Amino acid sequence: MSTPDAGTDAARAELLRLRQSIDNMDAALIHLLAERFRITQRVGELKAEHGLPPADPEREAAQIARLRSLAEDARLDPEFAEKFLTFVVAEVVRHHEAIAARTPS
């Protein structure tokens, strides 16, 4: 049975440090998404109160273009950024539809 050498120990320590950073970033992402959804909740309430449609395809298209550009600048795959935003927007629209359904007209 072989024993780990100093290089392996250093690699494990670095791996632990990197994973802790990833865990911190994941927590930050969750908190940012929660805040985003709190804001979009209010958007959905305003839309429902004023009879506006739950979805805004023009804004969604502009946001996708904007985030694709931001992704390119950040050297993140724009296709991934678009898929992520599309997923988030679909959930927001679902929430807006639910708000509209329970808001008296």
C-alpha positions in Angstrom: 0.0 0.0 0.0 1.5 3.3 -1.0 1.4 6.4 1.1 0.5 9.8 -0.3 3.5 12.0 -1.0 3.8 15.8 -0.2 2.5 16.6 -3.8 -0.6 14.6 -3.2 -1.2 16.2 0.1 -0.8 19.7 -1.4 -3.2 18.7 -4.3 -5.8 17.6 -1.7 -5.4 20.8 0.2 -5.8 22.8 -3.0 -8.8 20.7 -4.0 -10.4 21.4 -0.6 -9.8 25.2 -0.9 -11.2 25.2 -4.4 -14.3 23.3 -3.4 -14.9 25.7 -0.5 -14.8 28.5 -3.0 -17.3 26.7 -5.2 -19.6 26.1 -2.2 -19.4 29.8 -1.4 -20.2 30.8 -5.0 -23.1 28.3 -5.0 -24.5 29.9 -1.9 -24.2 33.4 -3.4 -26.0 32.2 -6.6 -28.9 30.8 -4.5 -29.2 34.1 -2.6 -29.1 36.1 -5.8 -31.7 33.9 -7.5 -33.9 34.2 -4.4 -33.6 38.0 -4.5 -34.3 38.0 -8.3 -37.5 35.9 -7.7 -38.6 38.3 -4.9 -38.4 41.2 -7.4 -40.1 39.3 -10.2 -42.8 38.4 -7.8 -43.6 42.1 -7.5 -43.4 42.5 -11.3 -46.0 39.7 -11.6 -48.3 41.4 -9.1 -48.0 44.7 -11.0 -48.8 43.0 -14.3 -51.8 41.2 -12.8 -53.1 44.3 -11.1 -53.0 46.2 -14.4 -54.1 43.4 -16.7 -50.7 43.1 -18.4 -49.7 39.7 -19.9 -47.5 37.4 -17.8 -44.9 37.1 -20.5 -43.1 39.8 -22.4 -41.4 38.2 -25.4 -39.8 41.4 -26.6 -38.1 42.0 -23.2 -37.1 38.3 -23.0 -35.4 38.4 -26.4 -33.6 41.6 -25.5 -32.5 40.0 -22.2 -31.2 36.9 -24.0 -29.2 39.1 -26.4 -27.8 41.2 -23.5 -26.8 38.1 -21.4 -25.3 36.4 -24.4 -23.1 39.4 -24.9 -22.2 39.5 -21.2 -21.4 35.8 -21.3 -19.1 36.3 -24.2 -17.3 39.2 -22.4 -16.9 37.0 -19.3 -15.7 34.0 -21.5 -18.7 31.9 -20.5 -20.4 29.9 -23.2 -23.3 32.1 -24.5 -25.4 29.0 -25.3 -25.2 28.0 -21.6 -26.1 31.5 -20.5 -29.1 31.5 -22.9 -30.3 28.1 -21.7 -29.9 29.2 -18.0 -31.8 32.5 -18.6 -34.5 30.7 -20.7 -35.0 28.3 -17.7 -35.2 31.2 -15.2 -37.6 33.2 -17.4 -39.9 30.2 -17.9 -40.2 29.8 -14.1 -40.9 33.5 -13.7 -43.6 33.4 -16.4 -45.1 30.4 -14.6 -45.2 32.4 -11.4 -46.7 35.4 -13.2 -49.4 33.2 -14.6 -50.2 31.8 -11.2 -50.4 35.3 -9.8 -52.7 36.5 -12.6 -54.9 33.5 -12.1 -55.5 34.3 -8.4 -55.8 38.1 -8.9 -59.3 39.4 -9.4 -59.7 41.3 -12.7 
